[in-house]
Every structure is written in structure tokens, then in C-alpha cells.
Amino acid sequence: MKNKIAQKDYKPPDIFSPSFKITIIYNNVYDVSGGEPADILADEDTLKTAKAIYDQLKKLGLHVELLEINEKNFIDLLTYQTSFYFNLCYGIGSIPKTEHEIPRLLDFIGIPYTGANSDSVILTTDKISTKKIFVKLNIPTPQFEVFNKNDRIVNGRIRYPLIAKPAMEDCSLGVHNDAVVKNNIQLKKKVELLLSEYNEPILVEKFINTRELNITLIGNGDNVLVLPISEIVFGPSFDSQKKWKIVDFEAKWRENSLNYKDTIGVCPTKIDPLILKKITRYAISAYKACGCRDYARIDVRLDEKNTPYFLEINVNPGIGPGDGAVRSAKAAGYSYLKFLQKLIEITLARYN
């Protein structure tokens, strides 16, 4: 009975109170220790997003600040004074594979923060583990194989074309238009290159050369909402130059490239209502099974028969002004500012 009374009488904190401080934490990467030198472009986007969120929340009159987390001050979070963390950290400074360490420390401290916990970050950063969750839930996902160093690199069971990518990276790192291969010779060459550059397992899966969808979800528990679906529309150069229709590194990060200019996000996209219902059911199931919190984005391919194939989950997707999650939020009726405010409210409700 006491718990029920406590929940009934609970009042969320007043985020407009001068004593309520929101700290936007982010990291800057100054040195890339593995992969390709250009990979640093993906990390530079974080600071732009942090500043954009800061500017928006200041418009609300909130007490908000920016805090860069690096190798030297990470441990200082233990004694740092704030009411709420907007977590945009993809690692501790330039240290690779440390994204999960941020929520782990924040959970220990006990101060509310947006987004996934450590376990969920670890799970979804590993594309192989995520796909195994999809398989377990009977959610369609492309057939796949995994190659490690010293493996015999040959495909014997999945029909070409295939796409090869590092299994534990995001932001299209290591993915260029030649990531799609049509025979064993190309497969061997590509996998060997990726193994040497990223020193991690390489995921090879059946390539679905059709529509690419971004599914943004917000909420927790029984209150998870799928926002209007955004689609990446591939422009004429992909056909005229016979390029594979993928959002590769160039399309995502090289603003002066033709691939960047010729991949347009459209939201809401047109999808058969029955297919939309199926995608929504699958997406919510995957969101919950992978421990997503507050918000996340799921990438899906839709084949010629309108079968959705779930690729991966990003539990801390980009939420800058031009990102897919924000496109979906605007299609749902939120301004950028109202969307950010909604994320704060969703997060605080979870700490109820």
C-alpha cells in the first residue's frame, strides 16, 4: 500500500525551477586509433548536436550547461553537482569502445540521464548479438555470416549480393559503396580489408537492394510510441552511376559528396497500412527486448514483396536538427524544442 501511495503522490521535478540544472554531456574525439582516418568526421557531429540542444533548451529559460567529458574529467562526474544529464557521450574522450562506461557511472551516481543503460549499449553495439535477438523474436532479419581473423573467407549458403561491415561499429564506419559484393573474390578482398582496419568480427549479410527505413521510437514500458517512419530516398545518381543504394560513409558524413546530396530523408513515407502495422509490432518488440529506453532508432529494409528486414538498433541515435529522429518527431507534430522537452519528460517519468 505504501508504494501505491508514494506513486500516487509523486510529483515530477519542476524543470523550470532555477535549482533544476540540466547538464548536456558529450565527448570530442581528437584521435582515431583504429579504422580509417576519416572516421573522425562521425565524431565531430556530436559537438554540433550538443550546441543545438543547448540553444534550444535555453529558449525555454531552463538552467542548462554544456560539459565535455574526456579522459581526465570522467571520474569527476562522481561529485559533479547537477539535476539531470542529457547524455550525448559516445565514449570517454577519444578512448574507443567506452560508450557503455558513461551510463554505467551515471547509474552508480543515481542522477537521471537520457537514453540507454550500459547493458543495452553493449548489446546493440554488437550487430551480431542484436540480430540474434531478432531471430529469437521471429523478427525478419537478413541471413548472415560472421568472419574473424584466420577464418576461411568464402560464402557457401547465402545468395549474392552481400554486404560486409564491421560488426561493432556504427555511423556507417567502414561502409563504402564497395561494401556490397557479388562473388567470393570480392567478398574475400573486402572482409580481409575490414579485418585489418577494424580488428573485430566482420558481419556479412544478404543485401536487400530496395527501400531503407528509419524507425524512431520514444517512451518506456507500456508507453512506447513509434513515430512516423522516415525513408532514405536514393537520388538519380545511384541509378545513373550504377551505385548500390546504401547510406554509406560518404552519404552520411561527407557533405560535399554526391552520395550525401543524393540521399534525402522523407517523412512520413508511404507504406501499406498492413505492412506498417507489422513493422510497428516488430519495432516495439525489438525495442523492449534490447532494453532501449526513452528513445532509439531501428534501421529496416523493405524488399520487393514488402517484407521488412530489421538490420540494427541505435539506442543513442543522432538527435541533431537534421537527423532522422527529429524528422520523425516533426512529422508527429513536435517542434525540435518540444521534442527535446518531451525526451526530458519521458526520462524523468522513468525515474518515478
Secondary structure by P-SEA (a helix, b strand, c coil): caaaaaaaaccccccccccbbbbbccccccccccccccccccccaaaaaaaaaaaaaaaaccccbbbbbccccccccccccccccccccccccccccccaaaaaaaaaaccccccccaaaaaaaacaaaaaaaaaaaccccccccccccccccccccccccbbbcccccccccccccccccccaaaaaaaaaaaaaacccbbbbccccccbbbbbbbbbcccccccccccccccccccccccccccccccccccccccccccbbbbccccccaaaaaaaaaaaaaaaaaacccccbbbbbbbccccbbbbcccccccccccccaaaaaaaaacccaaaaaaaaaaaaaaaac
